[in-house]
Amino acid sequence: MPKTIFLTILVILMVLSCSAFIGAESPPKTFPKTFNLIKLFNSGADYLIDYKLENMTLAEQVGQLFLVGFHSQTIDSQIKDLLENYYVGGVIYFTRNIENLEQTQKLSKNLQELALNNGAGIPLFIAVDQEGGKVRRIKDLSYFPANQILGAAGNQERTRKTAAVTARELKGVGVNLNLAPVLDVNNNPNNPVIGERSFGAEPELVAKMGAAYIKGLQSEGIIAAAKHFPGHGDTVTDSHTALPVINHSRARLDAVELYPFKKAIEVGVEVIMAAHIYFPAIETEAGIPATLSKAVLTDLLREELDFRGLIITDDMEMGAITKNFGTVQGAVRSIKAGSDIVLISHSYDLQKEALAAVTAAVKNGEITKKRIKESVKRILKLKVKRLSESI
């Protein structure tokens, strides 16, 4: 069949297919049929993603830029509202959401069905912090030691296999995004938050083990999220409670903090999480953390380091943000600076206020429509690549 005829038929199929995919009022109720439409994108034709993007409302576009937490083991009224009326693009699980593996699998399936039948018809990122060691939200999955132990062993293949098993088990309960590995270089013994979560105190070791872990997750179809960019290792302040500052020169940052992230980008990491930390050598405005900094997110990570994946924030309800900027305005500033996804883990009211504030910022021109569409396109492309494998 000539290529032009094939592409014409493909476009006709999109137009005539399930109305949920282009935001009609009466979406179909069958989860598999809705999802199959997204598989049309697997032809690799980028214009199909552009077609979808141009047919999304502003609310649907802004919703894709949010990853939210909720407080139940089933779909409650709050997460239902956020999915049906705000079109949020992803959820994050904590131990509060997990009873057992069967319940978790069912919850994931029900959340995906709700998202795919909300008029936008786009599947969810379902995320979790399953790092190993003490940071394991789903306790019934296989126990693996903390990164510090893996780093001390120094076996890249063992680390890759650890991540691969973790990935297969996460996929089994409907999770498609693991907020791991930690790529912070643990070179400050007074650090109150990283510790055993790091592979070690040497940037080369962290880079090698981190790359192996990323390969293991992504080889099994789970999205890896390297964190906490540009590096949370050399701090004495926990960004959960206040704003840390790392005063090293740019040369030192290149050699130590940034080195593991550069290697992660080289091996194709698909998501990088930004830290609530102020780096004066990169950001000239005093007190602006990486999550709100155009100099960090756009100038450094996106342009200088040529990262093509998704940039996600650390939780915007952490003290470094709430005490200095506020969650809602922090969300606006972060997207404006270049983040693709804003993480708000706990408060339903703050989640709704932030969604409304970002929407208002687009309408009044503070954030350009182009800036929003850049992020949504990256999100759609990664969902097309990964989520057909995990649902």
Secondary structure, 3 states (H helix, E strand, C coil): CCHHHHHHHHHHHHHHCCHHHHCCCCCCCCHHHHHHHHHHHHHCCHHHHHHHHHCCCHHHHHHCCEEEECCCCCCCHHHHHHHHHCCCCEEEECHHHCCCHHHHHHHHHHHHHHHHCCCCCCCCEEEECEEECCEECCCCCCCCCCHHHHHHHCCHHHHHHHHHHHHHHHHHCCCCEECCCECCCCCCCCCCCCHHHCCCCCHHHHHHHHHHHHHHHHHCCCEEEEEEECCCCCCCCCCCCCCCECCCCHHHHHHCCCHHHHHHHHCCCCEEEECCCECCCCCCCCCCCHHHCHHHHHHHHHHHCCCCCEEEECCCCCHHHHCCCCHHHHHHHHHHHCCCEEEECCCHHHHHHHHHHHHHHHHCCCCCHHHHHHHHHHHHHHHHHHHHHHC
